Amino acid sequence: MLLLHGWGVNSAVWKPVLEPLSAHFRVHLIDLPGFGDSEELVNYSLDAMLDNILQVVPEGAIWCGWSLGD
């Protein structure tokens, strides 16, 4: 299971649910480019962000995202 944080935070936002989810899934936390431990992108575009994220997503992962917007 891939846990992807929302804008303005980092993967630490998932800490409260990491242990319970880990009992059932192999959990992967990644930081969006420029957040947490992730390096910033030179070309900061949606396509560049997606390419960056897809480089570290395990094949067949279940995606779970956090959003504070609509």
PyMOL Python script that loads the backbone (N, CA, C, O; Angstrom):
from pymol import cmd

cmd.read_pdbstr("""\
ATOM      1  N   MET A   1       0.850  -1.164   0.000  1.00  0.00           N
ATOM      2  CA  MET A   1       0.000   0.000   0.000  1.00  0.00           C
ATOM      3  C   MET A   1       0.900   1.232   0.000  1.00  0.00           C
ATOM      4  O   MET A   1       1.828   1.338   0.801  1.00  0.00           O
ATOM      5  N   LEU A   2       0.615   2.142  -0.893  1.00  0.00           N
ATOM      6  CA  LEU A   2       1.351   3.396  -0.990  1.00  0.00           C
ATOM      7  C   LEU A   2       0.536   4.494  -0.331  1.00  0.00           C
ATOM      8  O   LEU A   2      -0.622   4.713  -0.685  1.00  0.00           O
ATOM      9  N   LEU A   3       1.139   5.184   0.625  1.00  0.00           N
ATOM     10  CA  LEU A   3       0.475   6.290   1.300  1.00  0.00           C
ATOM     11  C   LEU A   3       1.102   7.582   0.806  1.00  0.00           C
ATOM     12  O   LEU A   3       2.300   7.808   0.979  1.00  0.00           O
ATOM     13  N   LEU A   4       0.288   8.425   0.193  1.00  0.00           N
ATOM     14  CA  LEU A   4       0.750   9.664  -0.406  1.00  0.00           C
ATOM     15  C   LEU A   4       0.099  10.836   0.314  1.00  0.00           C
ATOM     16  O   LEU A   4      -1.124  10.971   0.323  1.00  0.00           O
ATOM     17  N   HIS A   5       0.921  11.673   0.909  1.00  0.00           N
ATOM     18  CA  HIS A   5       0.412  12.806   1.698  1.00  0.00           C
ATOM     19  C   HIS A   5      -0.142  13.913   0.808  1.00  0.00           C
ATOM     20  O   HIS A   5       0.065  13.912  -0.406  1.00  0.00           O
ATOM     21  N   GLY A   6      -0.837  14.843   1.416  1.00  0.00           N
ATOM     22  CA  GLY A   6      -1.392  15.985   0.701  1.00  0.00           C
ATOM     23  C   GLY A   6      -0.453  17.175   0.697  1.00  0.00           C
ATOM     24  O   GLY A   6       0.656  17.107   1.227  1.00  0.00           O
ATOM     25  N   TRP A   7      -0.899  18.255   0.103  1.00  0.00           N
ATOM     26  CA  TRP A   7      -0.110  19.464  -0.059  1.00  0.00           C
ATOM     27  C   TRP A   7       0.160  20.121   1.299  1.00  0.00           C
ATOM     28  O   TRP A   7      -0.730  20.205   2.145  1.00  0.00           O
ATOM     29  N   GLY A   8       1.383  20.578   1.494  1.00  0.00           N
ATOM     30  CA  GLY A   8       1.725  21.322   2.696  1.00  0.00           C
ATOM     31  C   GLY A   8       2.164  20.480   3.879  1.00  0.00           C
ATOM     32  O   GLY A   8       2.525  21.035   4.917  1.00  0.00           O
ATOM     33  N   VAL A   9       2.146  19.174   3.762  1.00  0.00           N
ATOM     34  CA  VAL A   9       2.621  18.286   4.828  1.00  0.00           C
ATOM     35  C   VAL A   9       3.636  17.325   4.217  1.00  0.00           C
ATOM     36  O   VAL A   9       4.105  17.544   3.100  1.00  0.00           O
ATOM     37  N   ASN A  10       3.971  16.277   4.934  1.00  0.00           N
ATOM     38  CA  ASN A  10       4.841  15.239   4.388  1.00  0.00           C
ATOM     39  C   ASN A  10       4.348  13.882   4.873  1.00  0.00           C
ATOM     40  O   ASN A  10       3.284  13.783   5.485  1.00  0.00           O
ATOM     41  N   SER A  11       5.113  12.851   4.602  1.00  0.00           N
ATOM     42  CA  SER A  11       4.652  11.497   4.917  1.00  0.00           C
ATOM     43  C   SER A  11       4.462  11.247   6.412  1.00  0.00           C
ATOM     44  O   SER A  11       3.834  10.258   6.789  1.00  0.00           O
ATOM     45  N   ALA A  12       4.990  12.121   7.269  1.00  0.00           N
ATOM     46  CA  ALA A  12       4.799  11.969   8.717  1.00  0.00           C
ATOM     47  C   ALA A  12       3.320  12.049   9.113  1.00  0.00           C
ATOM     48  O   ALA A  12       2.944  11.598  10.195  1.00  0.00           O
ATOM     49  N   VAL A  13       2.488  12.617   8.244  1.00  0.00           N
ATOM     50  CA  VAL A  13       1.058  12.724   8.535  1.00  0.00           C
ATOM     51  C   VAL A  13       0.419  11.338   8.690  1.00  0.00           C
ATOM     52  O   VAL A  13      -0.634  11.206   9.315  1.00  0.00           O
ATOM     53  N   TRP A  14       1.049  10.320   8.127  1.00  0.00           N
ATOM     54  CA  TRP A  14       0.512   8.960   8.176  1.00  0.00           C
ATOM     55  C   TRP A  14       0.920   8.194   9.437  1.00  0.00           C
ATOM     56  O   TRP A  14       0.475   7.063   9.632  1.00  0.00           O
ATOM     57  N   LYS A  15       1.752   8.783  10.291  1.00  0.00           N
ATOM     58  CA  LYS A  15       2.266   8.074  11.466  1.00  0.00           C
ATOM     59  C   LYS A  15       1.178   7.413  12.318  1.00  0.00           C
ATOM     60  O   LYS A  15       1.369   6.273  12.742  1.00  0.00           O
ATOM     61  N   PRO A  16       0.045   8.074  12.588  1.00  0.00           N
ATOM     62  CA  PRO A  16      -0.978   7.441  13.435  1.00  0.00           C
ATOM     63  C   PRO A  16      -1.578   6.150  12.863  1.00  0.00           C
ATOM     64  O   PRO A  16      -2.062   5.313  13.626  1.00  0.00           O
ATOM     65  N   VAL A  17      -1.556   5.975  11.553  1.00  0.00           N
ATOM     66  CA  VAL A  17      -2.175   4.780  10.967  1.00  0.00           C
ATOM     67  C   VAL A  17      -1.152   3.782  10.433  1.00  0.00           C
ATOM     68  O   VAL A  17      -1.525   2.724   9.928  1.00  0.00           O
ATOM     69  N   LEU A  18       0.128   4.109  10.542  1.00  0.00           N
ATOM     70  CA  LEU A  18       1.160   3.257   9.984  1.00  0.00           C
ATOM     71  C   LEU A  18       1.188   1.867  10.632  1.00  0.00           C
ATOM     72  O   LEU A  18       1.219   0.859   9.926  1.00  0.00           O
ATOM     73  N   GLU A  19       1.177   1.808  11.931  1.00  0.00           N
ATOM     74  CA  GLU A  19       1.234   0.513  12.613  1.00  0.00           C
ATOM     75  C   GLU A  19       0.006  -0.360  12.316  1.00  0.00           C
ATOM     76  O   GLU A  19       0.170  -1.527  11.963  1.00  0.00           O
ATOM     77  N   PRO A  20      -1.227   0.173  12.449  1.00  0.00           N
ATOM     78  CA  PRO A  20      -2.387  -0.668  12.136  1.00  0.00           C
ATOM     79  C   PRO A  20      -2.399  -1.159  10.684  1.00  0.00           C
ATOM     80  O   PRO A  20      -2.743  -2.313  10.428  1.00  0.00           O
ATOM     81  N   LEU A  21      -2.031  -0.303   9.741  1.00  0.00           N
ATOM     82  CA  LEU A  21      -2.014  -0.728   8.334  1.00  0.00           C
ATOM     83  C   LEU A  21      -0.917  -1.741   8.060  1.00  0.00           C
ATOM     84  O   LEU A  21      -1.083  -2.636   7.232  1.00  0.00           O
ATOM     85  N   SER A  22       0.205  -1.600   8.759  1.00  0.00           N
ATOM     86  CA  SER A  22       1.330  -2.517   8.562  1.00  0.00           C
ATOM     87  C   SER A  22       1.005  -3.946   8.990  1.00  0.00           C
ATOM     88  O   SER A  22       1.678  -4.891   8.578  1.00  0.00           O
ATOM     89  N   ALA A  23      -0.017  -4.098   9.807  1.00  0.00           N
ATOM     90  CA  ALA A  23      -0.441  -5.445  10.207  1.00  0.00           C
ATOM     91  C   ALA A  23      -1.094  -6.188   9.051  1.00  0.00           C
ATOM     92  O   ALA A  23      -1.198  -7.415   9.085  1.00  0.00           O
ATOM     93  N   HIS A  24      -1.540  -5.456   8.019  1.00  0.00           N
ATOM     94  CA  HIS A  24      -2.264  -6.056   6.906  1.00  0.00           C
ATOM     95  C   HIS A  24      -1.621  -5.822   5.537  1.00  0.00           C
ATOM     96  O   HIS A  24      -1.928  -6.530   4.577  1.00  0.00           O
ATOM     97  N   PHE A  25      -0.730  -4.831   5.445  1.00  0.00           N
ATOM     98  CA  PHE A  25      -0.132  -4.453   4.169  1.00  0.00           C
ATOM     99  C   PHE A  25       1.355  -4.182   4.330  1.00  0.00           C
ATOM    100  O   PHE A  25       1.821  -3.869   5.426  1.00  0.00           O
ATOM    101  N   ARG A  26       2.095  -4.302   3.242  1.00  0.00           N
ATOM    102  CA  ARG A  26       3.451  -3.767   3.194  1.00  0.00           C
ATOM    103  C   ARG A  26       3.260  -2.295   2.822  1.00  0.00           C
ATOM    104  O   ARG A  26       2.840  -1.986   1.707  1.00  0.00           O
ATOM    105  N   VAL A  27       3.562  -1.402   3.740  1.00  0.00           N
ATOM    106  CA  VAL A  27       3.252   0.011   3.569  1.00  0.00           C
ATOM    107  C   VAL A  27       4.486   0.773   3.072  1.00  0.00           C
ATOM    108  O   VAL A  27       5.592   0.592   3.581  1.00  0.00           O
ATOM    109  N   HIS A  28       4.269   1.625   2.070  1.00  0.00           N
ATOM    110  CA  HIS A  28       5.325   2.473   1.511  1.00  0.00           C
ATOM    111  C   HIS A  28       4.904   3.925   1.680  1.00  0.00           C
ATOM    112  O   HIS A  28       3.818   4.321   1.258  1.00  0.00           O
ATOM    113  N   LEU A  29       5.776   4.714   2.304  1.00  0.00           N
ATOM    114  CA  LEU A  29       5.536   6.145   2.453  1.00  0.00           C
ATOM    115  C   LEU A  29       6.478   6.879   1.518  1.00  0.00           C
ATOM    116  O   LEU A  29       7.673   6.584   1.484  1.00  0.00           O
ATOM    117  N   ILE A  30       5.959   7.823   0.766  1.00  0.00           N
ATOM    118  CA  ILE A  30       6.825   8.667  -0.048  1.00  0.00           C
ATOM    119  C   ILE A  30       6.446  10.119   0.194  1.00  0.00           C
ATOM    120  O   ILE A  30       5.311  10.431   0.552  1.00  0.00           O
ATOM    121  N   ASP A  31       7.408  10.988  -0.007  1.00  0.00           N
ATOM    122  CA  ASP A  31       7.158  12.414   0.089  1.00  0.00           C
ATOM    123  C   ASP A  31       7.048  12.983  -1.313  1.00  0.00           C
ATOM    124  O   ASP A  31       7.841  12.644  -2.191  1.00  0.00           O
ATOM    125  N   LEU A  32       6.065  13.849  -1.522  1.00  0.00           N
ATOM    126  CA  LEU A  32       5.972  14.563  -2.791  1.00  0.00           C
ATOM    127  C   LEU A  32       7.261  15.360  -2.993  1.00  0.00           C
ATOM    128  O   LEU A  32       7.890  15.771  -2.018  1.00  0.00           O
ATOM    129  N   PRO A  33       7.655  15.582  -4.236  1.00  0.00           N
ATOM    130  CA  PRO A  33       8.875  16.354  -4.502  1.00  0.00           C
ATOM    131  C   PRO A  33       8.842  17.714  -3.796  1.00  0.00           C
ATOM    132  O   PRO A  33       7.881  18.474  -3.916  1.00  0.00           O
ATOM    133  N   GLY A  34       9.919  17.995  -3.058  1.00  0.00           N
ATOM    134  CA  GLY A  34      10.022  19.259  -2.333  1.00  0.00           C
ATOM    135  C   GLY A  34       9.462  19.226  -0.922  1.00  0.00           C
ATOM    136  O   GLY A  34       9.511  20.236  -0.221  1.00  0.00           O
ATOM    137  N   PHE A  35       8.930  18.088  -0.488  1.00  0.00           N
ATOM    138  CA  PHE A  35       8.376  17.951   0.857  1.00  0.00           C
ATOM    139  C   PHE A  35       9.130  16.863   1.616  1.00  0.00           C
ATOM    140  O   PHE A  35       9.658  15.927   1.016  1.00  0.00           O
ATOM    141  N   GLY A  36       9.176  16.994   2.941  1.00  0.00           N
ATOM    142  CA  GLY A  36       9.828  15.981   3.765  1.00  0.00           C
ATOM    143  C   GLY A  36      11.262  15.741   3.338  1.00  0.00           C
ATOM    144  O   GLY A  36      12.057  16.677   3.237  1.00  0.00           O
ATOM    145  N   ASP A  37      11.594  14.460   3.083  1.00  0.00           N
ATOM    146  CA  ASP A  37      12.951  14.086   2.705  1.00  0.00           C
ATOM    147  C   ASP A  37      13.175  14.092   1.196  1.00  0.00           C
ATOM    148  O   ASP A  37      14.247  13.705   0.731  1.00  0.00           O
ATOM    149  N   SER A  38      12.190  14.520   0.433  1.00  0.00           N
ATOM    150  CA  SER A  38      12.276  14.488  -1.025  1.00  0.00           C
ATOM    151  C   SER A  38      12.932  15.766  -1.558  1.00  0.00           C
ATOM    152  O   SER A  38      12.708  16.863  -1.046  1.00  0.00           O
ATOM    153  N   GLU A  39      13.739  15.592  -2.590  1.00  0.00           N
ATOM    154  CA  GLU A  39      14.388  16.742  -3.221  1.00  0.00           C
ATOM    155  C   GLU A  39      13.376  17.519  -4.068  1.00  0.00           C
ATOM    156  O   GLU A  39      12.395  16.963  -4.562  1.00  0.00           O
ATOM    157  N   GLU A  40      13.641  18.801  -4.218  1.00  0.00           N
ATOM    158  CA  GLU A  40      12.780  19.626  -5.069  1.00  0.00           C
ATOM    159  C   GLU A  40      13.058  19.318  -6.530  1.00  0.00           C
ATOM    160  O   GLU A  40      14.143  18.857  -6.884  1.00  0.00           O
ATOM    161  N   LEU A  41      12.084  19.574  -7.362  1.00  0.00           N
ATOM    162  CA  LEU A  41      12.235  19.384  -8.797  1.00  0.00           C
ATOM    163  C   LEU A  41      12.692  20.674  -9.459  1.00  0.00           C
ATOM    164  O   LEU A  41      12.324  21.768  -9.031  1.00  0.00           O
ATOM    165  N   VAL A  42      13.499  20.537 -10.508  1.00  0.00           N
ATOM    166  CA  VAL A  42      13.893  21.698 -11.294  1.00  0.00           C
ATOM    167  C   VAL A  42      12.701  22.164 -12.124  1.00  0.00           C
ATOM    168  O   VAL A  42      12.398  23.356 -12.171  1.00  0.00           O
ATOM    169  N   ASN A  43      12.029  21.225 -12.773  1.00  0.00           N
ATOM    170  CA  ASN A  43      10.839  21.492 -13.569  1.00  0.00           C
ATOM    171  C   ASN A  43       9.636  21.110 -12.722  1.00  0.00           C
ATOM    172  O   ASN A  43       9.225  19.950 -12.722  1.00  0.00           O
ATOM    173  N   TYR A  44       9.067  22.066 -12.002  1.00  0.00           N
ATOM    174  CA  TYR A  44       7.966  21.759 -11.093  1.00  0.00           C
ATOM    175  C   TYR A  44       6.647  21.831 -11.846  1.00  0.00           C
ATOM    176  O   TYR A  44       5.984  22.868 -11.882  1.00  0.00           O
ATOM    177  N   SER A  45       6.284  20.705 -12.445  1.00  0.00           N
ATOM    178  CA  SER A  45       5.017  20.603 -13.168  1.00  0.00           C
ATOM    179  C   SER A  45       4.324  19.322 -12.727  1.00  0.00           C
ATOM    180  O   SER A  45       4.942  18.462 -12.099  1.00  0.00           O
ATOM    181  N   LEU A  46       3.060  19.196 -13.052  1.00  0.00           N
ATOM    182  CA  LEU A  46       2.317  17.995 -12.689  1.00  0.00           C
ATOM    183  C   LEU A  46       2.944  16.753 -13.327  1.00  0.00           C
ATOM    184  O   LEU A  46       3.067  15.717 -12.674  1.00  0.00           O
ATOM    185  N   ASP A  47       3.339  16.853 -14.593  1.00  0.00           N
ATOM    186  CA  ASP A  47       3.971  15.713 -15.270  1.00  0.00           C
ATOM    187  C   ASP A  47       5.285  15.333 -14.605  1.00  0.00           C
ATOM    188  O   ASP A  47       5.567  14.148 -14.427  1.00  0.00           O
ATOM    189  N   ALA A  48       6.091  16.319 -14.235  1.00  0.00           N
ATOM    190  CA  ALA A  48       7.374  16.042 -13.582  1.00  0.00           C
ATOM    191  C   ALA A  48       7.156  15.404 -12.215  1.00  0.00           C
ATOM    192  O   ALA A  48       7.888  14.492 -11.829  1.00  0.00           O
ATOM    193  N   MET A  49       6.151  15.881 -11.481  1.00  0.00           N
ATOM    194  CA  MET A  49       5.846  15.288 -10.176  1.00  0.00           C
ATOM    195  C   MET A  49       5.418  13.836 -10.328  1.00  0.00           C
ATOM    196  O   MET A  49       5.866  12.971  -9.575  1.00  0.00           O
ATOM    197  N   LEU A  50       4.558  13.569 -11.295  1.00  0.00           N
ATOM    198  CA  LEU A  50       4.084  12.219 -11.521  1.00  0.00           C
ATOM    199  C   LEU A  50       5.229  11.293 -11.913  1.00  0.00           C
ATOM    200  O   LEU A  50       5.326  10.179 -11.398  1.00  0.00           O
ATOM    201  N   ASP A  51       6.090  11.739 -12.814  1.00  0.00           N
ATOM    202  CA  ASP A  51       7.248  10.935 -13.207  1.00  0.00           C
ATOM    203  C   ASP A  51       8.130  10.617 -12.004  1.00  0.00           C
ATOM    204  O   ASP A  51       8.610   9.493 -11.859  1.00  0.00           O
ATOM    205  N   ASN A  52       8.339  11.604 -11.149  1.00  0.00           N
ATOM    206  CA  ASN A  52       9.159  11.422  -9.956  1.00  0.00           C
ATOM    207  C   ASN A  52       8.544  10.402  -9.011  1.00  0.00           C
ATOM    208  O   ASN A  52       9.246   9.535  -8.490  1.00  0.00           O
ATOM    209  N   ILE A  53       7.246  10.498  -8.787  1.00  0.00           N
ATOM    210  CA  ILE A  53       6.545   9.581  -7.885  1.00  0.00           C
ATOM    211  C   ILE A  53       6.555   8.157  -8.441  1.00  0.00           C
ATOM    212  O   ILE A  53       6.794   7.201  -7.704  1.00  0.00           O
ATOM    213  N   LEU A  54       6.299   8.020  -9.728  1.00  0.00           N
ATOM    214  CA  LEU A  54       6.226   6.688 -10.336  1.00  0.00           C
ATOM    215  C   LEU A  54       7.551   5.945 -10.289  1.00  0.00           C
ATOM    216  O   LEU A  54       7.564   4.720 -10.412  1.00  0.00           O
ATOM    217  N   GLN A  55       8.654   6.638 -10.117  1.00  0.00           N
ATOM    218  CA  GLN A  55       9.958   5.988 -10.017  1.00  0.00           C
ATOM    219  C   GLN A  55      10.096   5.168  -8.738  1.00  0.00           C
ATOM    220  O   GLN A  55      10.901   4.238  -8.689  1.00  0.00           O
ATOM    221  N   VAL A  56       9.328   5.494  -7.709  1.00  0.00           N
ATOM    222  CA  VAL A  56       9.472   4.805  -6.424  1.00  0.00           C
ATOM    223  C   VAL A  56       8.245   3.994  -6.017  1.00  0.00           C
ATOM    224  O   VAL A  56       8.251   3.357  -4.963  1.00  0.00           O
ATOM    225  N   VAL A  57       7.205   4.008  -6.828  1.00  0.00           N
ATOM    226  CA  VAL A  57       5.991   3.258  -6.493  1.00  0.00           C
ATOM    227  C   VAL A  57       6.181   1.784  -6.841  1.00  0.00           C
ATOM    228  O   VAL A  57       6.513   1.456  -7.980  1.00  0.00           O
ATOM    229  N   PRO A  58       5.973   0.894  -5.871  1.00  0.00           N
ATOM    230  CA  PRO A  58       6.074  -0.535  -6.165  1.00  0.00           C
ATOM    231  C   PRO A  58       4.986  -0.975  -7.151  1.00  0.00           C
ATOM    232  O   PRO A  58       3.864  -0.470  -7.119  1.00  0.00           O
ATOM    233  N   GLU A  59       5.327  -1.901  -8.004  1.00  0.00           N
ATOM    234  CA  GLU A  59       4.366  -2.417  -8.979  1.00  0.00           C
ATOM    235  C   GLU A  59       3.187  -3.063  -8.258  1.00  0.00           C
ATOM    236  O   GLU A  59       3.374  -3.817  -7.303  1.00  0.00           O
ATOM    237  N   GLY A  60       1.997  -2.771  -8.710  1.00  0.00           N
ATOM    238  CA  GLY A  60       0.785  -3.362  -8.131  1.00  0.00           C
ATOM    239  C   GLY A  60       0.355  -2.730  -6.823  1.00  0.00           C
ATOM    240  O   GLY A  60      -0.515  -3.273  -6.141  1.00  0.00           O
ATOM    241  N   ALA A  61       0.940  -1.593  -6.451  1.00  0.00           N
ATOM    242  CA  ALA A  61       0.611  -0.966  -5.168  1.00  0.00           C
ATOM    243  C   ALA A  61      -0.831  -0.456  -5.152  1.00  0.00           C
ATOM    244  O   ALA A  61      -1.371  -0.027  -6.172  1.00  0.00           O
ATOM    245  N   ILE A  62      -1.423  -0.514  -3.988  1.00  0.00           N
ATOM    246  CA  ILE A  62      -2.708   0.116  -3.721  1.00  0.00           C
ATOM    247  C   ILE A  62      -2.383   1.536  -3.268  1.00  0.00           C
ATOM    248  O   ILE A  62      -1.606   1.732  -2.334  1.00  0.00           O
ATOM    249  N   TRP A  63      -2.970   2.512  -3.923  1.00  0.00           N
ATOM    250  CA  TRP A  63      -2.693   3.911  -3.592  1.00  0.00           C
ATOM    251  C   TRP A  63      -3.737   4.442  -2.629  1.00  0.00           C
ATOM    252  O   TRP A  63      -4.935   4.209  -2.791  1.00  0.00           O
ATOM    253  N   CYS A  64      -3.253   5.169  -1.612  1.00  0.00           N
ATOM    254  CA  CYS A  64      -4.131   5.860  -0.686  1.00  0.00           C
ATOM    255  C   CYS A  64      -3.590   7.268  -0.521  1.00  0.00           C
ATOM    256  O   CYS A  64      -2.445   7.451  -0.107  1.00  0.00           O
ATOM    257  N   GLY A  65      -4.410   8.269  -0.843  1.00  0.00           N
ATOM    258  CA  GLY A  65      -3.965   9.634  -0.785  1.00  0.00           C
ATOM    259  C   GLY A  65      -4.717  10.449   0.252  1.00  0.00           C
ATOM    260  O   GLY A  65      -5.837  10.121   0.643  1.00  0.00           O
ATOM    261  N   TRP A  66      -4.067  11.521   0.686  1.00  0.00           N
ATOM    262  CA  TRP A  66      -4.611  12.436   1.682  1.00  0.00           C
ATOM    263  C   TRP A  66      -4.806  13.783   0.998  1.00  0.00           C
ATOM    264  O   TRP A  66      -3.876  14.296   0.377  1.00  0.00           O
ATOM    265  N   SER A  67      -5.972  14.352   1.098  1.00  0.00           N
ATOM    266  CA  SER A  67      -6.209  15.663   0.504  1.00  0.00           C
ATOM    267  C   SER A  67      -7.023  16.503   1.461  1.00  0.00           C
ATOM    268  O   SER A  67      -7.947  16.012   2.109  1.00  0.00           O
ATOM    269  N   LEU A  68      -6.676  17.766   1.543  1.00  0.00           N
ATOM    270  CA  LEU A  68      -7.448  18.689   2.361  1.00  0.00           C
ATOM    271  C   LEU A  68      -8.308  19.604   1.501  1.00  0.00           C
ATOM    272  O   LEU A  68      -8.939  20.535   2.002  1.00  0.00           O
ATOM    273  N   GLY A  69      -8.324  19.326   0.200  1.00  0.00           N
ATOM    274  CA  GLY A  69      -9.102  20.162  -0.710  1.00  0.00           C
ATOM    275  C   GLY A  69     -10.366  19.465  -1.156  1.00  0.00           C
ATOM    276  O   GLY A  69     -10.786  18.470  -0.565  1.00  0.00           O
ATOM    277  N   ASP A  70     -10.969  19.995  -2.204  1.00  0.00           N
ATOM    278  CA  ASP A  70     -12.215  19.427  -2.740  1.00  0.00           C
ATOM    279  C   ASP A  70     -11.958  18.161  -3.506  1.00  0.00           C
ATOM    280  O   ASP A  70     -12.894  17.552  -4.024  1.00  0.00           O
TER     281      ASP A  70
END
""", "prot")
cmd.dss("prot")
cmd.show_as("cartoon", "prot")
cmd.util.cbc("prot")
cmd.orient("prot")
